[in-house]
Amino acid sequence: MSKVEVLVTGNLPAKAGEALADLFAVRRANDDLAAVRGFARGPGSRGDAPLLGRMPKLEIVASFGVGYDEVDVNHAAGRGIVVTNTPDVLTEEVADTALALLLMTVRELSAAERYLRAGKWLTAPYPLTATLRDRTVGIVGLGRIGTALARRLDAMQVPIVYHTRHARPDVAYRHYPDLLAMARDVDTLIVIVPGTPETRHLIDAHVLRALGSNGVLVNIGRGTTIGDQALVAALKDGTIRAAGLDVFVDEPNVPAELMALPNAVLLPHVGSATEHTRNAMGQLVVDNLWNWFDRRAPLTPVPETPWPRGG
């Protein structure tokens, strides 16, 4: 029996690429895609309508990563195409990075290292910094990663509140249905929401002003949730104290104004970037495709793909 044709794009981990080549007939974007039935979308690539339209027999898009805003899920849903992502396997890794980025930003740890390397410690100690000890953290988006981060902050005895559209009955943290009200009541915001039209510029100038001059903002979700110009202005004029970012609007292009700011801690989207976690994510891409073609059962369908059918 001939192998199922699967389009593979982007920078999937080598192990995942090898597994896909072993199980399927791999096609690339420049090939004839008329017979392709599966699509393994790796990082750095898109799944927009024009590409999906070149695959009339497409049944499933297995997307690498929790975020899948690069995939046109409306187009897929309209054609009955299953879309999957890779949740859970990266939860703890990204929560670790979020906590590290928070500490780096509040305690100015990367600036302190640069201070040492520049030889400035020889003449004076590094200036005193802010602390987590007197802060309340407001988590914007208490999903899998937000919950894992909250566990870590609990262990550090840092008070937590959260903003989501609906309160979660399974957590004891205070829920704020109004983001602006939460920003007024806390001094630290950690944003962990997907990039959707609804979340675009969710953190705007009004929210930043509400956060205040002692405020710290950390974004580990998607760059589109924060307006670049509003954030640069807030950091420049002291509207907020500092920001720590792992995601940006036009990655890997980071605004020069942002890079020039001493109160911005910037990471190159490394939230889940360990060999262990990326290999697990890649394997889940493979497993979603294999399970679909073997038993018509996607492992991790996204909400826009109700499963089972009719759900």
PLY file of the C-alpha trace (Angstrom):
ply
format ascii 1.0
element vertex 311
property float x
property float y
property float z
element edge 310
property int vertex1
property int vertex2
end_header
0.00 0.00 0.00
1.36 3.43 -0.90
2.08 5.87 1.90
-0.22 8.79 2.65
1.11 12.04 1.23
1.85 14.66 3.89
3.07 18.22 3.36
5.87 19.18 5.79
6.85 22.82 6.25
8.88 24.88 8.70
11.63 23.93 11.11
10.40 20.77 12.78
12.85 18.94 15.09
15.04 16.45 13.25
13.52 13.47 15.07
10.02 14.48 14.01
11.18 14.98 10.43
12.73 11.51 10.40
9.57 9.94 11.81
7.39 11.70 9.24
9.64 10.55 6.40
9.44 6.97 7.70
5.65 6.89 8.07
4.46 9.08 5.19
5.31 10.24 1.70
6.67 13.69 2.50
5.94 16.57 0.19
7.28 20.14 0.26
5.51 23.41 -0.49
6.94 23.62 -4.02
5.65 20.14 -4.93
2.33 19.19 -6.53
0.00 19.00 -3.50
-3.10 17.61 -5.25
-2.86 14.24 -3.45
-1.75 15.54 -0.03
-4.03 14.39 2.82
-2.05 15.61 5.84
-0.09 18.76 6.71
2.64 18.93 9.37
3.09 22.67 9.98
6.39 23.42 11.65
7.56 26.69 13.23
8.34 29.53 10.87
5.66 28.53 8.35
2.02 29.35 7.76
-1.16 27.48 7.01
-3.12 30.20 5.24
-6.06 29.74 2.92
-4.05 29.94 -0.35
-1.78 27.09 0.79
-4.63 25.00 2.17
-6.50 25.59 -1.07
-3.73 23.83 -2.99
-4.60 20.62 -1.13
-8.12 19.56 -2.20
-7.81 16.20 -0.40
-6.49 17.64 2.86
-7.96 16.03 5.99
-5.79 17.23 8.86
-3.38 20.04 9.79
-1.05 19.02 12.63
0.38 22.31 13.88
3.55 22.53 15.97
3.08 24.68 19.10
0.20 25.66 21.36
-0.55 28.79 19.34
-2.04 28.14 15.91
-2.85 31.66 14.74
-0.74 30.95 11.64
-3.39 28.43 10.51
-6.61 29.63 8.87
-8.90 27.61 11.14
-12.04 29.13 9.61
-11.03 27.90 6.17
-10.20 24.50 7.65
-13.49 24.28 9.54
-15.45 25.19 6.43
-13.91 22.25 4.62
-14.16 19.81 7.52
-10.38 19.73 7.98
-9.17 18.75 11.46
-6.62 21.10 13.07
-4.46 19.98 16.00
-1.82 21.68 18.13
0.69 20.51 20.77
-0.54 21.49 24.25
0.51 19.98 27.60
3.94 18.72 26.52
5.36 22.27 26.70
3.38 23.57 29.68
6.03 23.18 32.38
8.85 24.46 30.17
7.02 27.65 29.24
5.95 28.20 32.85
9.62 27.92 33.87
10.54 30.52 31.26
7.74 32.85 32.37
8.95 32.72 35.97
12.56 33.25 34.89
11.58 36.21 32.71
9.59 37.71 35.58
12.59 37.44 37.92
14.96 38.81 35.29
12.71 41.81 34.78
11.85 42.62 38.40
15.35 42.00 39.76
17.13 43.40 36.64
19.31 40.29 36.51
20.39 40.57 32.87
21.29 44.24 33.42
23.23 43.27 36.53
25.22 40.71 34.55
26.06 43.31 31.90
27.12 45.63 34.72
29.56 43.02 36.01
30.95 42.18 32.56
31.55 45.88 31.89
33.77 46.05 34.96
31.47 48.49 36.77
31.26 46.35 39.93
34.90 47.27 40.57
33.82 50.83 41.29
30.36 50.44 42.85
27.74 47.79 43.72
24.83 47.36 41.36
21.91 49.60 42.43
19.10 48.12 44.51
16.18 46.75 42.51
12.48 46.04 42.87
11.34 42.76 44.43
8.61 40.14 44.18
8.14 40.25 47.93
5.67 43.14 47.91
3.97 42.46 44.58
0.66 41.01 43.45
0.69 39.21 40.11
-2.27 39.40 37.75
-2.24 36.56 35.23
-4.01 37.32 31.96
-5.14 33.92 30.72
-5.26 31.14 33.31
-4.99 28.16 30.99
-2.57 25.26 31.25
0.56 27.43 31.28
-0.97 30.12 33.48
-1.99 27.50 36.01
1.49 25.96 36.02
2.99 29.41 36.55
0.54 30.09 39.39
1.76 26.92 41.14
5.29 28.24 41.03
4.26 31.65 42.34
2.24 29.98 45.11
5.40 28.21 46.24
7.12 31.61 46.37
4.23 33.06 48.42
3.40 35.66 45.78
-0.29 36.71 45.75
-2.11 35.88 42.49
-5.27 37.10 40.78
-6.37 36.43 37.22
-8.39 37.69 34.27
-10.29 35.40 31.92
-13.64 35.70 30.17
-15.16 33.24 32.64
-14.23 32.42 36.23
-12.72 29.02 36.92
-14.51 27.17 39.73
-11.50 24.90 40.29
-9.11 27.66 41.50
-9.19 29.83 44.62
-7.54 32.90 43.08
-9.65 36.02 42.71
-11.17 36.37 39.25
-11.44 39.73 37.49
-13.87 39.82 34.59
-12.61 43.37 33.89
-8.94 43.52 32.79
-8.66 47.25 33.45
-9.88 46.80 37.03
-7.31 44.07 37.60
-4.52 46.23 36.19
-5.44 48.97 38.68
-5.31 46.53 41.61
-1.98 44.81 40.82
1.52 45.95 40.00
2.57 42.98 37.85
0.84 41.59 34.75
1.82 38.33 33.07
0.14 37.81 29.70
-0.37 34.23 28.49
-3.11 34.36 25.87
-3.21 33.18 22.23
-2.95 35.52 19.30
-6.49 36.01 18.01
-8.47 38.98 16.66
-10.10 39.22 20.10
-6.76 39.48 21.94
-5.06 41.87 19.50
-3.79 44.89 21.49
-5.58 43.57 24.56
-2.86 45.29 26.58
-3.21 48.85 25.37
-2.28 52.30 26.68
-5.26 52.30 29.06
-4.17 49.04 30.69
-0.57 50.22 30.94
-1.63 53.45 32.64
-3.78 51.46 35.06
-0.80 49.22 35.89
1.13 52.29 36.97
4.65 53.59 37.42
5.75 50.63 39.58
4.19 48.20 37.15
5.96 45.29 35.49
4.58 43.62 32.36
5.64 40.16 31.15
4.39 38.68 27.86
4.98 35.03 27.04
1.88 34.46 24.88
1.80 36.28 21.53
3.31 39.60 20.49
0.07 40.82 18.94
-1.61 41.13 22.36
0.42 44.27 23.10
0.65 47.37 20.93
4.35 48.01 20.22
4.10 51.79 20.21
1.98 51.94 23.36
4.51 49.75 25.18
7.55 51.70 23.97
5.92 54.97 25.02
4.99 53.57 28.45
8.53 52.33 29.06
10.08 55.58 27.87
7.99 57.98 29.92
7.78 55.90 33.09
4.12 54.97 32.75
5.30 51.48 33.80
8.56 50.43 35.40
9.71 47.60 33.13
8.69 44.88 30.67
9.91 41.36 29.96
9.04 39.94 26.53
9.57 36.55 24.91
7.27 37.25 21.95
6.96 40.02 19.38
4.61 41.12 16.62
6.93 40.55 13.65
9.35 37.88 14.83
12.30 37.75 14.50
12.20 41.49 13.81
12.21 43.42 17.10
11.65 47.19 17.03
14.91 49.10 17.45
13.21 51.45 19.91
12.37 48.50 22.13
15.90 47.07 21.99
17.34 50.44 23.00
15.35 50.62 26.23
17.26 49.69 29.42
14.04 48.69 31.21
13.03 46.06 28.65
14.22 42.45 29.04
13.97 40.70 25.67
14.21 36.99 24.85
14.10 35.48 21.31
10.90 33.42 21.78
12.55 30.63 23.76
9.60 29.72 26.01
9.62 26.04 25.03
13.06 25.98 23.42
14.73 22.96 24.98
15.65 19.79 23.10
13.49 17.68 25.42
10.33 19.76 24.99
10.68 20.52 21.29
11.20 16.81 20.56
8.05 16.02 22.57
6.13 18.65 20.60
7.41 17.24 17.32
6.40 13.72 18.33
2.89 14.95 19.12
2.65 16.37 15.59
3.59 12.93 14.26
1.21 11.14 16.64
-1.72 13.36 15.66
-1.19 12.54 11.98
-0.67 8.82 12.59
-3.70 8.52 14.85
-5.86 10.29 12.32
-4.93 8.11 9.40
-4.80 4.92 11.48
-8.03 5.28 13.48
-9.58 8.68 12.62
-8.88 9.97 16.14
-6.89 13.21 16.50
-5.19 13.42 19.88
-5.27 17.18 20.48
-7.83 18.92 18.24
-8.15 22.67 18.72
-11.47 24.18 19.92
-12.41 25.20 16.38
-12.37 21.48 15.53
-15.18 19.99 17.65
-14.40 16.38 18.42
-15.95 13.90 18.19
-17.84 15.04 15.11
-21.04 16.76 16.04
-19.58 17.88 19.41
0 1
1 2
2 3
3 4
4 5
5 6
6 7
7 8
8 9
9 10
10 11
11 12
12 13
13 14
14 15
15 16
16 17
17 18
18 19
19 20
20 21
21 22
22 23
23 24
24 25
25 26
26 27
27 28
28 29
29 30
30 31
31 32
32 33
33 34
34 35
35 36
36 37
37 38
38 39
39 40
40 41
41 42
42 43
43 44
44 45
45 46
46 47
47 48
48 49
49 50
50 51
51 52
52 53
53 54
54 55
55 56
56 57
57 58
58 59
59 60
60 61
61 62
62 63
63 64
64 65
65 66
66 67
67 68
68 69
69 70
70 71
71 72
72 73
73 74
74 75
75 76
76 77
77 78
78 79
79 80
80 81
81 82
82 83
83 84
84 85
85 86
86 87
87 88
88 89
89 90
90 91
91 92
92 93
93 94
94 95
95 96
96 97
97 98
98 99
99 100
100 101
101 102
102 103
103 104
104 105
105 106
106 107
107 108
108 109
109 110
110 111
111 112
112 113
113 114
114 115
115 116
116 117
117 118
118 119
119 120
120 121
121 122
122 123
123 124
124 125
125 126
126 127
127 128
128 129
129 130
130 131
131 132
132 133
133 134
134 135
135 136
136 137
137 138
138 139
139 140
140 141
141 142
142 143
143 144
144 145
145 146
146 147
147 148
148 149
149 150
150 151
151 152
152 153
153 154
154 155
155 156
156 157
157 158
158 159
159 160
160 161
161 162
162 163
163 164
164 165
165 166
166 167
167 168
168 169
169 170
170 171
171 172
172 173
173 174
174 175
175 176
176 177
177 178
178 179
179 180
180 181
181 182
182 183
183 184
184 185
185 186
186 187
187 188
188 189
189 190
190 191
191 192
192 193
193 194
194 195
195 196
196 197
197 198
198 199
199 200
200 201
201 202
202 203
203 204
204 205
205 206
206 207
207 208
208 209
209 210
210 211
211 212
212 213
213 214
214 215
215 216
216 217
217 218
218 219
219 220
220 221
221 222
222 223
223 224
224 225
225 226
226 227
227 228
228 229
229 230
230 231
231 232
232 233
233 234
234 235
235 236
236 237
237 238
238 239
239 240
240 241
241 242
242 243
243 244
244 245
245 246
246 247
247 248
248 249
249 250
250 251
251 252
252 253
253 254
254 255
255 256
256 257
257 258
258 259
259 260
260 261
261 262
262 263
263 264
264 265
265 266
266 267
267 268
268 269
269 270
270 271
271 272
272 273
273 274
274 275
275 276
276 277
277 278
278 279
279 280
280 281
281 282
282 283
283 284
284 285
285 286
286 287
287 288
288 289
289 290
290 291
291 292
292 293
293 294
294 295
295 296
296 297
297 298
298 299
299 300
300 301
301 302
302 303
303 304
304 305
305 306
306 307
307 308
308 309
309 310
